[in-house]
Amino acid sequence: MTTLVGVDALRVAELDLLARRGWFLKFLFSQEEIDDLATAGSVCLACRFAAKEAVLKMLRTCLSGSVPPAQIVLRSGAGATSVELRGAASERARALGIERVDVSISCERGLVIAVALGTA
């Protein structure tokens, strides 16, 4: 059984500066996510960013690598965040033997921590 893990930590204030740049949000999020996050606060954006970074690390790549972060689509609901991999993200997971990706996100005093677990 294949199991891969990625972890990311981020201070909410770090993302605030980048989020002011429209190009960055389009690079990071799919259009559906941008629509969903239109009224979200900076903590929510930071949580999503950290989760995407954790998934990228689990996929053994990085923010500037071959997998565009917008192809990692996160949806919140019922107390959990689901992950949908599209395009290059899906291809990379398949190449690594990953069939399922789960994330866990926590925020405390302006610090966000996200863990991504990929399993076969």
N, CA, C and O atoms as a GROMACS GRO file, in nm:
protein
  480
    1MET      N    1   0.084  -0.119   0.000
    1MET     CA    2   0.000   0.000   0.000
    1MET      C    3   0.088   0.125   0.000
    1MET      O    4   0.184   0.135   0.077
    2THR      N    5   0.056   0.217  -0.085
    2THR     CA    6   0.128   0.342  -0.095
    2THR      C    7   0.066   0.446  -0.003
    2THR      O    8  -0.056   0.465  -0.004
    3THR      N    9   0.148   0.512   0.077
    3THR     CA   10   0.103   0.621   0.162
    3THR      C   11   0.206   0.733   0.154
    3THR      O   12   0.324   0.711   0.180
    4LEU      N   13   0.160   0.852   0.118
    4LEU     CA   14   0.247   0.969   0.112
    4LEU      C   15   0.186   1.080   0.197
    4LEU      O   16   0.064   1.093   0.204
    5VAL      N   17   0.271   1.160   0.260
    5VAL     CA   18   0.226   1.267   0.349
    5VAL      C   19   0.291   1.399   0.308
    5VAL      O   20   0.408   1.402   0.268
    6GLY      N   21   0.214   1.507   0.318
    6GLY     CA   22   0.266   1.642   0.298
    6GLY      C   23   0.213   1.731   0.409
    6GLY      O   24   0.099   1.716   0.452
    7VAL      N   25   0.295   1.824   0.457
    7VAL     CA   26   0.256   1.913   0.566
    7VAL      C   27   0.295   2.056   0.529
    7VAL      O   28   0.398   2.079   0.466
    8ASP      N   29   0.211   2.152   0.568
    8ASP     CA   30   0.246   2.292   0.547
    8ASP      C   31   0.198   2.374   0.666
    8ASP      O   32   0.094   2.346   0.725
    9ALA      N   33   0.277   2.474   0.701
    9ALA     CA   34   0.241   2.570   0.807
    9ALA      C   35   0.255   2.710   0.750
    9ALA      O   36   0.345   2.738   0.671
   10LEU      N   37   0.165   2.798   0.791
   10LEU     CA   38   0.160   2.932   0.734
   10LEU      C   39   0.096   3.027   0.834
   10LEU      O   40  -0.002   2.992   0.900
   11ARG      N   41   0.149   3.145   0.844
   11ARG     CA   42   0.085   3.250   0.923
   11ARG      C   43  -0.015   3.321   0.832
   11ARG      O   44   0.016   3.353   0.718
   12VAL      N   45  -0.135   3.345   0.883
   12VAL     CA   46  -0.241   3.407   0.805
   12VAL      C   47  -0.193   3.539   0.744
   12VAL      O   48  -0.226   3.570   0.630
   13ALA      N   49  -0.116   3.617   0.818
   13ALA     CA   50  -0.069   3.747   0.770
   13ALA      C   51   0.019   3.734   0.645
   13ALA      O   52   0.022   3.826   0.563
   14GLU      N   53   0.090   3.621   0.630
   14GLU     CA   54   0.173   3.601   0.512
   14GLU      C   55   0.090   3.597   0.384
   14GLU      O   56   0.131   3.650   0.282
   15LEU      N   57  -0.025   3.536   0.391
   15LEU     CA   58  -0.109   3.524   0.273
   15LEU      C   59  -0.182   3.654   0.243
   15LEU      O   60  -0.213   3.682   0.127
   16ASP      N   61  -0.210   3.734   0.344
   16ASP     CA   62  -0.281   3.860   0.323
   16ASP      C   63  -0.214   3.947   0.216
   16ASP      O   64  -0.283   4.007   0.134
   17LEU      N   65  -0.082   3.953   0.217
   17LEU     CA   66  -0.010   4.034   0.119
   17LEU      C   67  -0.028   3.979  -0.022
   17LEU      O   68  -0.052   4.055  -0.116
   18LEU      N   69  -0.015   3.848  -0.038
   18LEU     CA   70  -0.029   3.787  -0.170
   18LEU      C   71  -0.172   3.791  -0.220
   18LEU      O   72  -0.194   3.807  -0.340
   19ALA      N   73  -0.269   3.778  -0.131
   19ALA     CA   74  -0.411   3.771  -0.172
   19ALA      C   75  -0.458   3.902  -0.235
   19ALA      O   76  -0.560   3.903  -0.304
   20ARG      N   77  -0.387   4.009  -0.213
   20ARG     CA   78  -0.424   4.138  -0.274
   20ARG      C   79  -0.395   4.142  -0.424
   20ARG      O   80  -0.443   4.230  -0.495
   21ARG      N   81  -0.318   4.046  -0.469
   21ARG     CA   82  -0.282   4.040  -0.611
   21ARG      C   83  -0.376   3.942  -0.682
   21ARG      O   84  -0.374   3.822  -0.654
   22GLY      N   85  -0.458   3.993  -0.773
   22GLY     CA   86  -0.556   3.911  -0.842
   22GLY      C   87  -0.496   3.794  -0.917
   22GLY      O   88  -0.555   3.686  -0.921
   23TRP      N   89  -0.379   3.813  -0.976
   23TRP     CA   90  -0.316   3.704  -1.050
   23TRP      C   91  -0.283   3.586  -0.959
   23TRP      O   92  -0.291   3.471  -1.000
   24PHE      N   93  -0.247   3.617  -0.835
   24PHE     CA   94  -0.209   3.511  -0.743
   24PHE      C   95  -0.329   3.422  -0.710
   24PHE      O   96  -0.318   3.300  -0.707
   25LEU      N   97  -0.444   3.484  -0.685
   25LEU     CA   98  -0.563   3.405  -0.655
   25LEU      C   99  -0.602   3.318  -0.774
   25LEU      O  100  -0.644   3.204  -0.754
   26LYS      N  101  -0.589   3.369  -0.896
   26LYS     CA  102  -0.622   3.290  -1.015
   26LYS      C  103  -0.522   3.176  -1.037
   26LYS      O  104  -0.558   3.071  -1.089
   27PHE      N  105  -0.398   3.198  -0.996
   27PHE     CA  106  -0.297   3.093  -1.004
   27PHE      C  107  -0.324   2.983  -0.902
   27PHE      O  108  -0.304   2.864  -0.928
   28LEU      N  109  -0.369   3.024  -0.785
   28LEU     CA  110  -0.386   2.932  -0.674
   28LEU      C  111  -0.518   2.858  -0.674
   28LEU      O  112  -0.523   2.739  -0.641
   29PHE      N  113  -0.627   2.926  -0.712
   29PHE     CA  114  -0.760   2.868  -0.698
   29PHE      C  115  -0.829   2.850  -0.832
   29PHE      O  116  -0.807   2.927  -0.926
   30SER      N  117  -0.914   2.746  -0.842
   30SER     CA  118  -1.000   2.728  -0.958
   30SER      C  119  -1.108   2.836  -0.954
   30SER      O  120  -1.129   2.899  -0.851
   31GLN      N  121  -1.176   2.857  -1.065
   31GLN     CA  122  -1.281   2.959  -1.068
   31GLN      C  123  -1.391   2.926  -0.968
   31GLN      O  124  -1.446   3.016  -0.904
   32GLU      N  125  -1.425   2.797  -0.953
   32GLU     CA  126  -1.527   2.757  -0.854
   32GLU      C  127  -1.486   2.798  -0.714
   32GLU      O  128  -1.568   2.847  -0.636
   33GLU      N  129  -1.358   2.776  -0.683
   33GLU     CA  130  -1.308   2.812  -0.550
   33GLU      C  131  -1.309   2.963  -0.530
   33GLU      O  132  -1.345   3.012  -0.423
   34ILE      N  133  -1.271   3.037  -0.633
   34ILE     CA  134  -1.273   3.184  -0.623
   34ILE      C  135  -1.415   3.230  -0.595
   34ILE      O  136  -1.436   3.319  -0.512
   35ASP      N  137  -1.513   3.172  -0.664
   35ASP     CA  138  -1.653   3.207  -0.641
   35ASP      C  139  -1.695   3.172  -0.497
   35ASP      O  140  -1.761   3.252  -0.431
   36ASP      N  141  -1.656   3.053  -0.450
   36ASP     CA  142  -1.690   3.010  -0.315
   36ASP      C  143  -1.624   3.097  -0.209
   36ASP      O  144  -1.682   3.120  -0.102
   37LEU      N  145  -1.504   3.144  -0.238
   37LEU     CA  146  -1.426   3.219  -0.140
   37LEU      C  147  -1.446   3.369  -0.149
   37LEU      O  148  -1.382   3.445  -0.076
   38ALA      N  149  -1.535   3.413  -0.237
   38ALA     CA  150  -1.555   3.556  -0.260
   38ALA      C  151  -1.584   3.633  -0.131
   38ALA      O  152  -1.542   3.747  -0.116
   39THR      N  153  -1.656   3.571  -0.040
   39THR     CA  154  -1.690   3.639   0.086
   39THR      C  155  -1.613   3.582   0.206
   39THR      O  156  -1.639   3.617   0.320
   40ALA      N  157  -1.518   3.494   0.178
   40ALA     CA  158  -1.442   3.431   0.286
   40ALA      C  159  -1.339   3.528   0.342
   40ALA      O  160  -1.290   3.617   0.272
   41GLY      N  161  -1.307   3.509   0.466
   41GLY     CA  162  -1.205   3.591   0.530
   41GLY      C  163  -1.066   3.538   0.506
   41GLY      O  164  -1.047   3.433   0.443
   42SER      N  165  -0.968   3.610   0.555
   42SER     CA  166  -0.829   3.574   0.532
   42SER      C  167  -0.790   3.440   0.596
   42SER      O  168  -0.703   3.371   0.545
   43VAL      N  169  -0.854   3.404   0.706
   43VAL     CA  170  -0.824   3.276   0.770
   43VAL      C  171  -0.863   3.161   0.677
   43VAL      O  172  -0.788   3.064   0.662
   44CYS      N  173  -0.980   3.171   0.616
   44CYS     CA  174  -1.026   3.067   0.524
   44CYS      C  175  -0.931   3.055   0.404
   44CYS      O  176  -0.896   2.944   0.363
   45LEU      N  177  -0.891   3.168   0.348
   45LEU     CA  178  -0.797   3.166   0.236
   45LEU      C  179  -0.664   3.101   0.276
   45LEU      O  180  -0.609   3.020   0.202
   46ALA      N  181  -0.615   3.136   0.393
   46ALA     CA  182  -0.489   3.079   0.441
   46ALA      C  183  -0.501   2.929   0.463
   46ALA      O  184  -0.408   2.854   0.433
   47CYS      N  185  -0.615   2.885   0.514
   47CYS     CA  186  -0.638   2.741   0.535
   47CYS      C  187  -0.634   2.667   0.401
   47CYS      O  188  -0.570   2.562   0.390
   48ARG      N  189  -0.701   2.721   0.302
   48ARG     CA  190  -0.703   2.658   0.169
   48ARG      C  191  -0.562   2.658   0.107
   48ARG      O  192  -0.519   2.559   0.047
   49PHE      N  193  -0.492   2.769   0.122
   49PHE     CA  194  -0.357   2.778   0.068
   49PHE      C  195  -0.267   2.672   0.131
   49PHE      O  196  -0.196   2.600   0.061
   50ALA      N  197  -0.269   2.663   0.263
   50ALA     CA  198  -0.185   2.565   0.334
   50ALA      C  199  -0.221   2.423   0.293
   50ALA      O  200  -0.133   2.338   0.277
   51ALA      N  201  -0.350   2.396   0.276
   51ALA     CA  202  -0.393   2.262   0.236
   51ALA      C  203  -0.341   2.229   0.095
   51ALA      O  204  -0.296   2.117   0.071
   52LYS      N  205  -0.347   2.326   0.004
   52LYS     CA  206  -0.295   2.303  -0.131
   52LYS      C  207  -0.144   2.280  -0.128
   52LYS      O  208  -0.094   2.191  -0.197
   53GLU      N  209  -0.073   2.358  -0.047
   53GLU     CA  210   0.072   2.337  -0.032
   53GLU      C  211   0.102   2.198   0.023
   53GLU      O  212   0.196   2.132  -0.023
   54ALA      N  213   0.024   2.153   0.120
   54ALA     CA  214   0.044   2.019   0.175
   54ALA      C  215   0.020   1.912   0.069
   54ALA      O  216   0.094   1.814   0.062
   55VAL      N  217  -0.084   1.930  -0.012
   55VAL     CA  218  -0.111   1.834  -0.120
   55VAL      C  219   0.003   1.836  -0.222
   55VAL      O  220   0.047   1.730  -0.267
   56LEU      N  221   0.051   1.954  -0.258
   56LEU     CA  222   0.164   1.962  -0.351
   56LEU      C  223   0.285   1.888  -0.296
   56LEU      O  224   0.353   1.817  -0.370
   57LYS      N  225   0.313   1.905  -0.168
   57LYS     CA  226   0.427   1.836  -0.106
   57LYS      C  227   0.404   1.685  -0.106
   57LYS      O  228   0.497   1.608  -0.129
   58MET      N  229   0.280   1.644  -0.079
   58MET     CA  230   0.248   1.502  -0.083
   58MET      C  231   0.270   1.447  -0.224
   58MET      O  232   0.312   1.332  -0.240
   59LEU      N  233   0.242   1.528  -0.326
   59LEU     CA  234   0.262   1.488  -0.466
   59LEU      C  235   0.409   1.500  -0.508
   59LEU      O  236   0.443   1.474  -0.623
   60ARG      N  237   0.495   1.539  -0.414
   60ARG     CA  238   0.638   1.552  -0.437
   60ARG      C  239   0.671   1.658  -0.542
   60ARG      O  240   0.756   1.639  -0.628
   61THR      N  241   0.600   1.771  -0.531
   61THR     CA  242   0.627   1.885  -0.616
   61THR      C  243   0.614   2.010  -0.530
   61THR      O  244   0.603   1.999  -0.408
   62CYS      N  245   0.614   2.127  -0.592
   62CYS     CA  246   0.607   2.251  -0.515
   62CYS      C  247   0.519   2.352  -0.587
   62CYS      O  248   0.468   2.324  -0.696
   63LEU      N  249   0.501   2.468  -0.528
   63LEU     CA  250   0.414   2.572  -0.581
   63LEU      C  251   0.454   2.613  -0.722
   63LEU      O  252   0.368   2.646  -0.804
   64SER      N  253   0.582   2.612  -0.751
   64SER     CA  254   0.629   2.651  -0.885
   64SER      C  255   0.660   2.530  -0.973
   64SER      O  256   0.726   2.544  -1.076
   65GLY      N  257   0.613   2.413  -0.932
   65GLY     CA  258   0.641   2.291  -1.006
   65GLY      C  259   0.544   2.265  -1.120
   65GLY      O  260   0.480   2.357  -1.170
   66SER      N  261   0.535   2.139  -1.159
   66SER     CA  262   0.458   2.099  -1.277
   66SER      C  263   0.308   2.086  -1.253
   66SER      O  264   0.231   2.064  -1.347
   67VAL      N  265   0.265   2.098  -1.128
   67VAL     CA  266   0.123   2.086  -1.096
   67VAL      C  267   0.069   2.224  -1.056
   67VAL      O  268   0.105   2.276  -0.950
   68PRO      N  269  -0.017   2.283  -1.138
   68PRO     CA  270  -0.076   2.411  -1.101
   68PRO      C  271  -0.168   2.395  -0.979
   68PRO      O  272  -0.253   2.306  -0.978
   69PRO      N  273  -0.152   2.478  -0.877
   69PRO     CA  274  -0.234   2.464  -0.756
   69PRO      C  275  -0.384   2.471  -0.783
   69PRO      O  276  -0.462   2.412  -0.708
   70ALA      N  277  -0.424   2.541  -0.887
   70ALA     CA  278  -0.567   2.551  -0.919
   70ALA      C  279  -0.626   2.416  -0.961
   70ALA      O  280  -0.748   2.401  -0.965
   71GLN      N  281  -0.540   2.318  -0.993
   71GLN     CA  282  -0.587   2.185  -1.029
   71GLN      C  283  -0.608   2.096  -0.907
   71GLN      O  284  -0.647   1.979  -0.919
   72ILE      N  285  -0.582   2.150  -0.789
   72ILE     CA  286  -0.615   2.085  -0.662
   72ILE      C  287  -0.736   2.162  -0.609
   72ILE      O  288  -0.722   2.274  -0.560
   73VAL      N  289  -0.852   2.102  -0.620
   73VAL     CA  290  -0.976   2.171  -0.584
   73VAL      C  291  -1.023   2.122  -0.448
   73VAL      O  292  -1.044   2.003  -0.427
   74LEU      N  293  -1.040   2.217  -0.356
   74LEU     CA  294  -1.083   2.186  -0.220
   74LEU      C  295  -1.225   2.234  -0.199
   74LEU      O  296  -1.263   2.343  -0.242
   75ARG      N  297  -1.304   2.150  -0.132
   75ARG     CA  298  -1.442   2.187  -0.098
   75ARG      C  299  -1.465   2.157   0.049
   75ARG      O  300  -1.430   2.049   0.098
   76SER      N  301  -1.523   2.253   0.117
   76SER     CA  302  -1.554   2.234   0.259
   76SER      C  303  -1.698   2.191   0.274
   76SER      O  304  -1.785   2.235   0.199
   77GLY      N  305  -1.722   2.105   0.371
   77GLY     CA  306  -1.858   2.064   0.398
   77GLY      C  307  -1.864   1.960   0.508
   77GLY      O  308  -1.776   1.875   0.519
   78ALA      N  309  -1.967   1.968   0.588
   78ALA     CA  310  -1.991   1.871   0.695
   78ALA      C  311  -1.868   1.848   0.782
   78ALA      O  312  -1.839   1.734   0.820
   79GLY      N  313  -1.796   1.956   0.814
   79GLY     CA  314  -1.683   1.944   0.905
   79GLY      C  315  -1.556   1.887   0.845
   79GLY      O  316  -1.459   1.866   0.916
   80ALA      N  317  -1.555   1.860   0.714
   80ALA     CA  318  -1.437   1.804   0.650
   80ALA      C  319  -1.413   1.876   0.517
   80ALA      O  320  -1.503   1.936   0.460
   81THR      N  321  -1.291   1.868   0.471
   81THR     CA  322  -1.255   1.927   0.342
   81THR      C  323  -1.225   1.813   0.246
   81THR      O  324  -1.143   1.726   0.275
   82SER      N  325  -1.292   1.814   0.131
   82SER     CA  326  -1.266   1.711   0.031
   82SER      C  327  -1.168   1.765  -0.073
   82SER      O  328  -1.157   1.886  -0.093
   83VAL      N  329  -1.098   1.673  -0.138
   83VAL     CA  330  -0.996   1.708  -0.235
   83VAL      C  331  -1.030   1.642  -0.368
   83VAL      O  332  -1.056   1.522  -0.375
   84GLU      N  333  -1.030   1.724  -0.475
   84GLU     CA  334  -1.046   1.672  -0.610
   84GLU      C  335  -0.922   1.712  -0.689
   84GLU      O  336  -0.888   1.830  -0.697
   85LEU      N  337  -0.855   1.613  -0.746
   85LEU     CA  338  -0.737   1.640  -0.827
   85LEU      C  339  -0.777   1.640  -0.974
   85LEU      O  340  -0.847   1.549  -1.020
   86ARG      N  341  -0.734   1.741  -1.047
   86ARG     CA  342  -0.764   1.753  -1.189
   86ARG      C  343  -0.634   1.764  -1.270
   86ARG      O  344  -0.529   1.797  -1.215
   87GLY      N  345  -0.642   1.735  -1.397
   87GLY     CA  346  -0.530   1.756  -1.489
   87GLY      C  347  -0.399   1.698  -1.440
   87GLY      O  348  -0.391   1.580  -1.406
   88ALA      N  349  -0.295   1.782  -1.437
   88ALA     CA  350  -0.161   1.739  -1.399
   88ALA      C  351  -0.157   1.685  -1.256
   88ALA      O  352  -0.077   1.596  -1.225
   89ALA      N  353  -0.241   1.739  -1.168
   89ALA     CA  354  -0.245   1.689  -1.028
   89ALA      C  355  -0.292   1.545  -1.025
   89ALA      O  356  -0.236   1.462  -0.954
   90SER      N  357  -0.396   1.516  -1.102
   90SER     CA  358  -0.448   1.379  -1.108
   90SER      C  359  -0.346   1.285  -1.171
   90SER      O  360  -0.327   1.173  -1.123
   91GLU      N  361  -0.280   1.330  -1.277
   91GLU     CA  362  -0.178   1.247  -1.344
   91GLU      C  363  -0.061   1.219  -1.250
   91GLU      O  364  -0.011   1.107  -1.246
   92ARG      N  365  -0.019   1.319  -1.175
   92ARG     CA  366   0.093   1.301  -1.082
   92ARG      C  367   0.056   1.202  -0.972
   92ARG      O  368   0.136   1.116  -0.936
   93ALA      N  369  -0.066   1.213  -0.919
   93ALA     CA  370  -0.111   1.119  -0.815
   93ALA      C  371  -0.112   0.976  -0.870
   93ALA      O  372  -0.067   0.883  -0.803
   94ARG      N  373  -0.164   0.960  -0.989
   94ARG     CA  374  -0.170   0.827  -1.051
   94ARG      C  375  -0.030   0.770  -1.068
   94ARG      O  376  -0.007   0.652  -1.042
   95ALA      N  377   0.065   0.854  -1.113
   95ALA     CA  378   0.203   0.809  -1.131
   95ALA      C  379   0.267   0.766  -1.000
   95ALA      O  380   0.354   0.678  -0.998
   96LEU      N  381   0.224   0.827  -0.889
   96LEU     CA  382   0.277   0.793  -0.756
   96LEU      C  383   0.200   0.679  -0.691
   96LEU      O  384   0.235   0.635  -0.581
   97GLY      N  385   0.094   0.631  -0.756
   97GLY     CA  386   0.014   0.523  -0.700
   97GLY      C  387  -0.089   0.571  -0.599
   97GLY      O  388  -0.135   0.492  -0.516
   98ILE      N  389  -0.125   0.698  -0.603
   98ILE     CA  390  -0.220   0.756  -0.508
   98ILE      C  391  -0.360   0.756  -0.570
   98ILE      O  392  -0.381   0.804  -0.681
   99GLU      N  393  -0.454   0.701  -0.496
   99GLU     CA  394  -0.593   0.695  -0.541
   99GLU      C  395  -0.684   0.789  -0.463
   99GLU      O  396  -0.789   0.831  -0.512
  100ARG      N  397  -0.644   0.822  -0.341
  100ARG     CA  398  -0.728   0.905  -0.255
  100ARG      C  399  -0.640   1.005  -0.180
  100ARG      O  400  -0.530   0.973  -0.136
  101VAL      N  401  -0.692   1.127  -0.167
  101VAL     CA  402  -0.621   1.231  -0.092
  101VAL      C  403  -0.715   1.289   0.013
  101VAL      O  404  -0.827   1.329  -0.018
  102ASP      N  405  -0.668   1.293   0.136
  102ASP     CA  406  -0.743   1.354   0.246
  102ASP      C  407  -0.658   1.466   0.304
  102ASP      O  408  -0.535   1.458   0.306
  103VAL      N  409  -0.724   1.570   0.353
  103VAL     CA  410  -0.653   1.679   0.419
  103VAL      C  411  -0.714   1.707   0.555
  103VAL      O  412  -0.834   1.686   0.578
  104SER      N  413  -0.630   1.755   0.644
  104SER     CA  414  -0.674   1.802   0.775
  104SER      C  415  -0.611   1.938   0.795
  104SER      O  416  -0.492   1.957   0.773
  105ILE      N  417  -0.694   2.034   0.838
  105ILE     CA  418  -0.649   2.173   0.852
  105ILE      C  419  -0.682   2.222   0.992
  105ILE      O  420  -0.790   2.196   1.044
  106SER      N  421  -0.587   2.293   1.053
  106SER     CA  422  -0.609   2.350   1.184
  106SER      C  423  -0.554   2.492   1.187
  106SER      O  424  -0.451   2.522   1.127
  107CYS      N  425  -0.624   2.580   1.258
  107CYS     CA  426  -0.580   2.719   1.272
  107CYS      C  427  -0.590   2.760   1.418
  107CYS      O  428  -0.693   2.740   1.483
  108GLU      N  429  -0.482   2.817   1.468
  108GLU     CA  430  -0.478   2.863   1.607
  108GLU      C  431  -0.391   2.987   1.615
  108GLU      O  432  -0.274   2.984   1.577
  109ARG      N  433  -0.447   3.096   1.665
  109ARG     CA  434  -0.373   3.221   1.685
  109ARG      C  435  -0.298   3.268   1.561
  109ARG      O  436  -0.183   3.310   1.569
  110GLY      N  437  -0.364   3.260   1.447
  110GLY     CA  438  -0.304   3.310   1.324
  110GLY      C  439  -0.208   3.216   1.255
  110GLY      O  440  -0.149   3.251   1.153
  111LEU      N  441  -0.190   3.096   1.309
  111LEU     CA  442  -0.103   2.996   1.247
  111LEU      C  443  -0.190   2.883   1.192
  111LEU      O  444  -0.270   2.824   1.264
  112VAL      N  445  -0.173   2.855   1.063
  112VAL     CA  446  -0.247   2.748   0.997
  112VAL      C  447  -0.153   2.631   0.972
  112VAL      O  448  -0.039   2.650   0.928
  113ILE      N  449  -0.200   2.511   1.002
  113ILE     CA  450  -0.125   2.390   0.972
  113ILE      C  451  -0.217   2.297   0.894
  113ILE      O  452  -0.332   2.275   0.932
  114ALA      N  453  -0.164   2.241   0.784
  114ALA     CA  454  -0.242   2.148   0.703
  114ALA      C  455  -0.158   2.024   0.678
  114ALA      O  456  -0.037   2.031   0.658
  115VAL      N  457  -0.226   1.910   0.678
  115VAL     CA  458  -0.164   1.781   0.650
  115VAL      C  459  -0.243   1.716   0.538
  115VAL      O  460  -0.366   1.713   0.540
  116ALA      N  461  -0.172   1.664   0.439
  116ALA     CA  462  -0.234   1.590   0.330
  116ALA      C  463  -0.184   1.446   0.334
  116ALA      O  464  -0.064   1.421   0.349
  117LEU      N  465  -0.276   1.353   0.320
  117LEU     CA  466  -0.243   1.211   0.320
  117LEU      C  467  -0.292   1.150   0.190
  117LEU      O  468  -0.412   1.154   0.161
  118GLY      N  469  -0.201   1.095   0.114
  118GLY     CA  470  -0.237   1.027  -0.011
  118GLY      C  471  -0.221   0.878   0.009
  118GLY      O  472  -0.118   0.831   0.058
  119THR      N  473  -0.324   0.802  -0.029
  119THR     CA  474  -0.320   0.657  -0.012
  119THR      C  475  -0.364   0.587  -0.140
  119THR      O  476  -0.434   0.644  -0.224
  120ALA      N  477  -0.321   0.462  -0.152
  120ALA     CA  478  -0.359   0.380  -0.267
  120ALA      C  479  -0.483   0.300  -0.233
  120ALA      O  480  -0.532   0.224  -0.316
   0.00000   0.00000   0.00000
